[in-house]
């Protein structure tokens, strides 16, 4: 059961993103690039990471997608819009209704959430202005995950022991190793934006995480992140 929906979202980069490039005629593999970009974000500290975050050595990626068809991009994007609005509303209410009962650290944390959610809102609104109607952009045929060449830090494994904490965790890996099952990325009609979703269990608990990317001259640039925690 989902008991918490947290849009610990990354705002826009402080530097303006490079202009979007034209849709490639024969993409090598947008799917691989989008998935890899998202997974590699676990290797450097981000605002949305847990307070006890530590640099990772590996991310375990399941060799099969969680679903066969791609999700509808506009429907997936609406999830970012809704989640961000809910988080912003919650954080604002907590700050002003409980301000006299909050510690300075709690106030600072809520202000940070509000600031990043506001940046997130602007990033999504900008993406919505650049969407085009039409059939969804479909890159090269979905290629099996094992067929791609991945960064050495991404390990493809179907090992049944999927937990990273507790008695059932894989003792050959460091505690806290991320195990991820990806859904096929979905794309805006013009190929400029992509959304990738993962399910990441870490014990009997887990999370669904989503990334929103923009295609720029520097590659796929992350402009949003959201999570739904299962406890």
C-alpha positions, 0 to 999 in steps of 0.5 A: 500500500502506498502510504506516502507520496513524496515529490523530493524533486530536483529543480532546474539546473542553475545554468540554462539548459542547452537548446533541444536538438532535433529528433534523431533520424536513427537513434542508437538507443534512447531507451538505454541512454535514458535508463542509464542516465537515471541510474547513474544519478544514484552515484552522486549526492542529490537533494532528494537522497536520504540523509544517510545517503552514501556513494554507491558502488553498484546498481543492480538492474533487472534484465526484464522490463516491468511491462511490455508496452510503453506508457502514454507520455501525457498521462505519465507527465500528469502524474508529475504535475499531480504529485508536485502539486500535492507535495507543495500543498502539503509542505506549505500547510505544514510550514504555516499551520505548525510553524510554532511547533517546528524546530529550526531544522524542520522549518528549513527542510520544509522551506527547501521542499517548497523551493524545489517544488516551485522550481519543479512546477516551472520546469514542468510548465516549460515542458508542457509548452513545448509538447506537440500533438501527434503519435508518440515518438518511438525510438528504435525497437525495444532492445533487451536490456542484456543486449546493451552495453552499460556503465560498469557500475550498472550490473544486470542480474536476475538474482532472486535475492533482491533485498539490500538490507536485513537478513535476506540481503545479498552479502556479496554486495554492500548494504544499501545497493540499489536494485531496480526494475525499469519500465520502458521509457515513454517519449513526447511526440516530438522526442524532446522529453522522456519519462522513465519509471523504476520499482526499487525494493530495499527490504520488505519496503520499497519505492516507485521512482520516476524521472523526467528528462529533456533531450539537449545538446549535452544529452538527456538532462534530468529536470524532475524526480518523484517517488512513491514509498511503500512501507 
